[in-house]
Amino acid sequence: MRRPALSMPSVTGARLAVIGAGPAGLVAAKHAVASGFDTTVFEAGDDIGGQWDTTASRSAIWPRMRTNTSRTMTAFSDFPPPETHALYPFAEQVHDYLRAYAAEFNVAPLIRFGTPITSVEPGWTVDGESFDRVIVASGRFRSPHLPTATSAFTGELLHAHDYPGAGHFRGRRVLVYGNGVSGHEIASDLATVTSVISAYRKPRYVLQKVVAGVPSDWQWYTHVGALRRAAMPPAEYGRMLRERVVGLAGNPADFGAPTPNPDIMVAGHSLSQHYLEQVSAGQIICRPAIAEVNRLGVEFVDGTRESVDAIICATGYELAIPSLSDRVWSVLGRDLRLHHRTFHPDLPGLAIMGQFALQGPYFPLLELQARWIINSWSGEIAPPAESAMRASLASAAPVTDSHNVLAVTLSGVAGVAPDLHSRPELTEPLLFGPMLPARYRLDGPGAQHDAALRFTQQLASSPRAVPDADDVAALASLGLREAADFGSARR
């Protein structure tokens, strides 16, 4: 049953609540203040940064962990990261970046620390306090999922969320269950100090973080890649993607790991620089899904058995936004149906950020969400049409979004997608290069005069992969015939 729309007051003097002071909450608050909202940020902890505050009990990041996204892509469009940061920054460096961002844009004074929120109600109220609009930016890595298959284990059992670093397990036999990025990275980290078993239900393809000096998010998440994916039948795109992944990263089976499904869209892919090398060297032993855990050890579905001292479950997170009331959930549904991961037509004045699983960098997409939300609410751009919102709610979102696909979508609806034709000198890197955040300051609301310079400076900070001949040839069919000359010239 369709709920009646709530009235939407003018932005002038409008009170805006932001739930969470992690990356999403900070970038939302920064843009809200710039647009004139009376903004309050509620943060349960005593510091900003969300997950990137490694000292906080809620953080799923272990000390000295490196990001799985490159320095330039773990940043916002108008605040480049320090060049002194590593190509793949340490968690502590990301936390420092977020602190500097909050200081630069005077966000810190808006934050009420030590204030967990228990009830966001339509109207809108936040724990009884009245607001005109609310942005929920409390993060998605807060409710670890532990598989029931491990419940009988009597040794040390923990989720990847609570992984304390490899040193804690030195000299012990450890099973890492799960093979997303965290599972592969934790297994690889442990393999430097102890014996590791890496078990999982579904083998994935594994990309390296850096190949020939090129960061993975510069290689795999391009504008032309998103356009081709949208234009090709899924099976055809999957065949092309698998061929490129295996050509660059190899087939896991060639390293002694289980063979993934030939359809990469079914198998999926993960990321770790050294995992496959460590499997090949015998430092990591691969096993399939767990069948049973008992006092004798762990039995897998292929009948093999291992005795282990500890099990680390890298098995994902449950959807949990405890601040939302039952009235809000009754509209959203437990699968969290949202228009472009952000709005619901029956909850005007509410926006949700960052509640999507993603392959690739989060920071640029969080900023695009923030700009879309604030620009829509402030009248800078037209709000999304109700018909468009209801049409998108009619079909479930993908289980996992790809950075470049969602970036093209969000930059388009926010009105900040770069004009691919107005700057011929940037056409080729905008299409074939990394989707650097500065690209979203070239055109549209919030465009900045020095964005092209920032874009080219960041572009020069790392080698780039040569455009694939097949991608260049496809430009004409994508309506970008003039750009083909630029792509050809760089090959």
Helices and strands as residue ranges (DSSP letters): E 15-19, H 23-34, E 38-42, G 50-52, G 71-73, H 91-104, G 108-110, E 111-112, E 120-121, E 125-126, E 129-130, E 133-136, G 148-150, E 156-159, G 160-162, G 166-169, E 174-177, H 181-190, E 196-199, E 205-207, E 210-211, E 214-215, H 216-219, H 223-231, H 234-249, G 252-255, H 264-267, E 269-271, H 275-280, E 284-287, E 290-294, E 297-300, E 305-306, E 310-313, H 326-332, E 350-352, E 358-359, H 363-378, H 386-393, E 401-402, H 403-413, H 424-432, G 437-441, H 451-459, H 469-474, G 476-478, G 481-483, H 484-490
